[in-house]
């Protein structure tokens, strides 16, 4: 296993285990694509929920859960398609969020439109009720290296501008990979502000465990560098979590050729995968890796987390 010695290395230590599964839609625990913020004195987690049982027209939507300790979570709301919008009527999911100037800004994807799925933006003063950006969708992938699709948004500020990372596919719709767009620091996140500075994928599957897919990018800033936790391989292949690092947000280098967070052993709750990561930095500076998993090839989905510690050297779990 190759470990680059020149960067801070994330290390996991597990405390009391979080296990969250939303049963409200199908009667079976089914929660995916977690993203957490600290807002108004509590933690809010946004996540994908499937169509309601017996009503597939309800589509994929976004659930909202609340916690005081990052372990116990209670569902407090849902974000469903706005009936006045054509672009998200089939569904919406894969949320990413940030807090700025007293508002939660949510970035999410449309669902069910193949190459036409795109990134949208909404904002909220309470973290529960959201107003859509009038310029939605705010981003589709550009260039002949991809099919036009943009999903799995992650937005963060770094060195005076905002970076929006997204997953897309090649023109043959076979290989999933990451792209990036940037906007000025004073942006209101409207469509016209986003520019795609690289006419190519910034990270694509190359390692055996990554299969044909890299998606679900999530960013933390450590020592003036960006660390990206990403999902390698399609769901239940198994999907596992890797880490890459960048000095400028555009050029990325993997920390290892092995997964940072692998799927579980036979019989464990995440035997089928440990996937779609979100690296969350709490107000006290501690970092937590949220991720989805299951042991039944996707018939159920739980969300869990592990605290991540940082040190020079080799990562261990």
N, C-alpha and C positions, 0 to 999 in steps of 0.2 A: 504494500500500500504506500503510495506517495503522499507525503505531507510537506507542504511548503513551510519552511521554518521562519519566514520573514513577516508573518502576519499574526495578529491576535487569533487564537484558536478557541472556538466555542466548545464548552464542555457541559454535559448534562448531569444534573443531580435530581433524582425523583423524590418528591415528598408525598403527602397524602394525594391520592390519585383523583383527578377530576374525570368523571364519566358522564357526559351529557348527551341525551338522545331525545329529540322532540317526537312525541308519539301522536301529536294532535291531528296530523293529516292522514295517516294510514293505520294508526293503532300499533305500529311497529317503530322502535327508535330509528329515526332517519334525519340526520343533521349533517350537513357538509359545508366545506369552504368557510371556515371560521375567520372572523376578523374582530379584534377587540380594541376599544378605546376607553380611556378614563374621562368621564364627563359628568359634571354636576354632582360630584361626590360619590359616584359609583361607577363600576365597570359595566360597559355595554358590549354585548357580543352580537354581531350580525352574522347570519349564516343562511345557507340555502336550504329550502324545504321543498319536498316533491309535490306533485298534484294531489289534491284531496282524493281519498279513496272513493271510487264511484263517480268522480267528476274530473276526468282528465282535462276538460276544458279550463279548469282552474289554473293549470300550468304550474311551472316552477316559480316560487316566490321567495321572499326573504323573511326569516324569522328574527326576532329581537329578544334577547334574554339579558337579565340583570344579575349582578353579583356584587357582594361586598368583600369577598375573599379569594376570588379566582378559582374556587373549587365548587361551591354550591351555586347553581344557576336556576333562575326562575324566568320562564317565558313571560314577556310583558307586551308583545305586539307582533304585528306582521306588516310587511310592505308588499302590497299587491299592485297589479298593473293599474295605472291611471286610465280610466275609461275614455278620457279625452285625448289619449295619445295612441297613434297608430303603431309606432315603432316597437312598443313593448307589450302589445296586446296578447301575444302568445306566451309571455312569461318573462321573468327577470330573475337573476341569481348572481352568485359569485361576488359578494360585496367586498369592497375595500373602503376604509374610512379614515378620516383625519379630523382633528379638532383645530379650528382656527377662529380667533376673535369671537368666542362664545357660541359658535355654531359647529354642528357635526356636518361634515361634507362627505357624502356617500357616492362612491363610484361603483357602478354595477354594469352587468352585461345584459343585453337582450338574449332571449333563448328561443330556439326552434326555427331559426332562419338560415342555418348553415353558413355559407360564405357571407351572408348579409348581417350576421350578428355583430353588434358594435357596443362600444362603451358609452354609458350615459352618466349623468351627474345630477344629484339632488342635494338639498341642504335643509337643515332643521335647527330650530332653537331649543327643542326639548329632547332630541335624539330619537324620537318615536314617530312624529308626523313630519313628512318631508314634502318640500316643494320642488318640482322638477325645473331643471335648467331649460330655458326657452330655446336654447340652441341644440338640444339633444337630437340625435346622438352626437356626442362631442368628439368621437374618434373612431375611424376605421383604419385598417392597415393600408399603407401605400406601398407602391413598388411592385415590380414583376416577380419578386422573390417569394411572394405570398399570395393567398387567395382573396384577400380583402377583409377577412374576418378578424375581429379583435375581441378578446374575452379576458377574464381573470385580471382585472385592473388592480394595480398597486401604485399609489401616488405618494411621493415623499419629497420634502424640500432638502436640497443639498447644494452648498456653495452658491447660493443666491438665485437658484431657479428650482422649479418643480420638475420632477421626473415622473412620467407615467409609463410603467412597464405593463405589457400586455402579452398574451399568448395569441398566436395565429397558426395557420397551417400553410404548407407549401401549395403551389397551384394544383397539384394532384389530390389535395385534401388527405394526405397520408401522414406526413410528419408534422408534429406540433413543436413549436419553437417560440422564442421570445423576441419581441421588438420593443422599441422605446420611443417616446415622444417627450419633448420638453416645452415648458412654458415659463414666462418671466415670473419673478417672485410676487409681483403685484397682480397677478392674474385673478380673474373671477371664474376661471376654469371653463370659459366658453370655448366653443369649437374653434374659433378663429385664432385662439392663442397657442394652440398646440402645433408644434412643428416636429417632424420626424428627421433627426439629424443623421441617421445612419440608414443607408439604403440596403440593408441586409439584416439578418438575424444577429442579435448581440449574444445569444446563447442558444445552441441547438444540440440535440442528442448526439453524443460521440462515444460515450462509455457503454459497455455491455449492459449494465443495470439500468441505464436510461432508456433502453428500448428505442421507440420511435417518438418519444414525447418528452419535452420539458415544458412545464406550465406552472401556474400558481406561485409566481415570484412574490417574496415578501422581504422588506428591507429594514435593517437597523444600521445606525451610524455608530461606529466605535473608532475612537482615535483618528477622527477625520477621514475615515474610509467607509465605504458602503459595503455591507455584508448582505448578500442575497441568499436567503433560504428558498429553495425551489423544489418542485416535485418532478421526479424523473420516472418515466414510463407511464403508460395509460393506467386507468383505474384497475386495481386487482391483478396487475400483470406479474408481480406486485408493484404498486407505486411506492417509492421511498423518497427520502428527503436528502438533498445535497446542499452544499454551501459553496458560494463563489464570492470573490472580493474584487473591488474596483476602487481606483483612485479618482476616477472622473465620471463614473456612472455609465460609461459607454463601452469601455473595454473591460472584460471580465476574465478572471482566472480562478479555476476551481481550487479549493483548498486540499482536496483529496480525490483519488480515483475510486473511492468507495463511498457508499451512502453514509451521511452523518447520522441519520436516524433510519434504521432498517425496519422492515416489517417484522411482526412478532414471530415467535417460534410456533410450531404446530400446537394447536389447542389454546393459544393465547388470544386475547380479545381482538388483536390487530394482526392476526395471522395472514389475512388476505392483503393488507396494506397498512402502511403509515404514510399518509399523503396530504396533499394540499396544505402546506404549512403557513402559519402566520407567526412572525416573530414580534412580540409585543414588549415594549419598554414601559414599565410601570412608573408612577410618579417618583418612587424612591430610587429609580435607576436600575432596578433589577429587570432582567429579561426573561421572558417565558415563551416557549415554543408551543403554540397550539397546532393541532393537526387532527385529521380525520382518520378513522380506521374501522375495520370490521373483520370478522372471521368467517363470513358466509358468502364471499364473492359478490358482495354488494346488495344482499337482500335487506341488510340493516346497515346503519352508519352511526357511529358515535364520534364525539369530539372529546379530546383530552388535551392535557398540557404537561410540560416538563419545564422546570427552571433551567436556564442556561447560564453557566458561569464562564468567565473569560480568563484565559491565561496563555502565556507563551508555551508552546510545546505540542503534544499529541492529543487529539480529542479522545475522550472516553465517555461511555454512556453507563 
